[in-house]
Amino acid sequence: MNLSTESEAKLANWANTDTWHSNHDLDLHRFFKFINQYANDHGHLVDESILKDKIASMTNTPTGNDNTLEDIIRKRISLMVEILDFFKCNGQVT
């Protein structure tokens, strides 16, 4: 997945913290900043499978073994898709 430099930096800021998988306000805030940057740079479409693999790689999360952390990644990406849809419906993304 080719992300803009800014989107890549926001994603890394979230994924490279030890608590990326928590529901702590600071972790969610970092993830939301990534979503906002992604929307600004790439619009409202996302390849969920490629993004899942990218995040799993960045967070050293094994995939394919019914892993709890992989499930969290899937849930975050689903949330991202919902937020991007919201942006699209409200004219906030081109």
MINU-596070 format. One line per field, with one value per residue: residue number from 0; x, y, z of N, C-alpha, C in turn. Coordinates in steps of 0.1 Angstrom, whole numbers. Layout:
BEGIN
pos NUM, ... $
n_px X, ... $
n_py Y, ... $
n_pz Z, ... $
ca_px X, ... $
ca_py Y, ... $
ca_pz Z, ... $
c_px X, ... $
c_py Y, ... $
c_pz Z, ... $
***
This chain:
BEGIN
pos 0, 1, 2, 3, 4, 5, 6, 7, 8, 9, 10, 11, 12, 13, 14, 15, 16, 17, 18, 19, 20, 21, 22, 23, 24, 25, 26, 27, 28, 29, 30, 31, 32, 33, 34, 35, 36, 37, 38, 39, 40, 41, 42, 43, 44, 45, 46, 47, 48, 49, 50, 51, 52, 53, 54, 55, 56, 57, 58, 59, 60, 61, 62, 63, 64, 65, 66, 67, 68, 69, 70, 71, 72, 73, 74, 75, 76, 77, 78, 79, 80, 81, 82, 83, 84, 85, 86, 87, 88, 89, 90, 91, 92, 93 $
n_px 9, 7, 12, 8, 35, 28, 5, 16, 33, 15, 2, 23, 29, 7, 8, 33, 33, 34, 9, -10, -32, -50, -80, -76, -79, -58, -45, -66, -71, -47, -51, -74, -63, -47, -67, -80, -58, -54, -78, -77, -55, -59, -86, -119, -118, -105, -82, -90, -78, -51, -43, -48, -28, -5, -6, -5, 21, 36, 31, 40, 23, 11, -6, -36, -40, -63, -60, -60, -50, -49, -76, -84, -71, -86, -111, -105, -99, -125, -139, -125, -134, -161, -160, -147, -168, -187, -175, -175, -203, -209, -197, -170, -148, -131 $
n_py -12, 21, 48, 83, 104, 119, 105, 80, 86, 94, 70, 54, 67, 60, 31, 24, 25, 10, 5, 5, -11, -7, 8, 32, 67, 83, 66, 60, 86, 91, 72, 82, 106, 95, 85, 109, 122, 103, 104, 131, 128, 106, 102, 86, 58, 26, -1, -27, -52, -50, -28, -40, -60, -43, -29, -50, -59, -37, -37, -60, -82, -114, -131, -148, -168, -168, -146, -124, -98, -94, -94, -70, -52, -56, -47, -20, -11, -15, 4, 26, 26, 31, 57, 70, 67, 83, 108, 110, 111, 135, 153, 158, 148, 145 $
n_pz 0, -10, 8, 14, 25, 47, 56, 61, 82, 102, 106, 115, 138, 154, 152, 162, 189, 221, 231, 211, 205, 225, 240, 249, 253, 242, 224, 206, 197, 183, 162, 150, 140, 120, 103, 95, 82, 62, 48, 38, 21, 5, 0, 2, -2, 7, 7, 24, 31, 23, 39, 64, 64, 63, 87, 105, 99, 107, 134, 143, 144, 142, 116, 106, 125, 140, 158, 185, 185, 157, 152, 165, 148, 125, 134, 139, 113, 101, 116, 106, 79, 82, 93, 71, 53, 65, 63, 35, 30, 41, 26, 32, 21, -9 $
ca_px 0, 15, 6, 16, 45, 21, -4, 25, 38, 4, 0, 34, 27, -2, 11, 45, 32, 31, -5, -18, -44, -59, -91, -72, -82, -46, -43, -77, -68, -36, -57, -83, -54, -43, -78, -81, -48, -56, -89, -71, -45, -63, -100, -127, -117, -93, -81, -89, -69, -37, -41, -46, -14, 5, -7, 0, 35, 41, 29, 45, 11, 10, -19, -41, -42, -74, -52, -68, -45, -54, -91, -84, -68, -98, -121, -100, -101, -139, -142, -120, -143, -173, -156, -146, -181, -194, -169, -180, -217, -210, -189, -158, -137, -134 $
ca_py 0, 33, 60, 96, 106, 123, 94, 70, 91, 93, 55, 49, 73, 51, 17, 22, 26, -3, 5, 8, -19, -3, 17, 45, 80, 88, 57, 63, 99, 89, 65, 91, 115, 88, 84, 122, 124, 94, 110, 142, 124, 94, 101, 77, 44, 20, -15, -32, -63, -45, -20, -49, -66, -33, -26, -62, -59, -26, -40, -74, -90, -126, -131, -161, -178, -163, -138, -113, -85, -92, -90, -56, -45, -57, -37, -6, -8, -13, 18, 36, 26, 38, 71, 75, 68, 95, 119, 111, 115, 149, 162, 162, 141, 145 $
ca_pz 0, -10, 15, 13, 36, 59, 61, 67, 95, 112, 108, 123, 152, 161, 153, 168, 204, 227, 235, 199, 205, 236, 237, 256, 245, 234, 212, 196, 191, 172, 151, 143, 133, 108, 94, 90, 72, 51, 40, 31, 11, -4, -2, 11, -5, 13, 5, 38, 32, 22, 51, 75, 63, 66, 102, 111, 98, 115, 149, 145, 147, 133, 110, 101, 135, 149, 167, 191, 180, 143, 153, 168, 136, 116, 140, 136, 99, 100, 121, 96, 67, 86, 94, 58, 47, 71, 56, 21, 30, 46, 17, 38, 14, -23 $
c_px 9, 7, 14, 25, 38, 12, 5, 30, 27, 1, 11, 33, 18, 3, 24, 45, 29, 16, -15, -31, -54, -70, -88, -74, -70, -44, -54, -75, -57, -42, -66, -75, -50, -55, -81, -71, -50, -67, -85, -63, -50, -78, -107, -126, -104, -94, -79, -79, -54, -34, -39, -32, -3, 5, -1, 15, 42, 41, 34, 34, 10, -5, -23, -43, -53, -69, -61, -63, -49, -69, -92, -81, -80, -109, -117, -103, -116, -144, -137, -129, -156, -171, -154, -159, -189, -188, -174, -195, -219, -202, -175, -146, -141, -132 $
c_py 12, 44, 72, 96, 110, 112, 83, 74, 90, 78, 50, 55, 65, 37, 14, 24, 13, -5, 7, 1, -16, 6, 30, 57, 84, 79, 59, 76, 98, 82, 74, 102, 108, 88, 98, 125, 115, 100, 122, 139, 114, 93, 91, 62, 38, 5, -21, -43, -59, -37, -29, -56, -56, -30, -38, -63, -49, -29, -53, -83, -102, -126, -146, -171, -174, -155, -127, -100, -83, -89, -75, -48, -45, -47, -23, -2, -7, 0, 28, 37, 33, 53, 77, 77, 80, 107, 121, 116, 130, 158, 166, 156, 142, 132 $
c_pz 0, -4, 13, 25, 48, 65, 68, 80, 106, 116, 118, 137, 160, 163, 160, 183, 209, 230, 223, 199, 216, 231, 245, 247, 236, 222, 202, 189, 180, 160, 143, 135, 120, 98, 88, 79, 60, 42, 32, 20, 1, -6, 7, 8, 2, 10, 19, 40, 32, 35, 63, 76, 67, 81, 109, 111, 107, 130, 152, 150, 137, 128, 106, 112, 145, 161, 172, 186, 165, 143, 156, 156, 126, 121, 137, 122, 95, 105, 111, 84, 71, 87, 80, 50, 52, 65, 42, 21, 34, 38, 23, 31, -1, -30 $
***
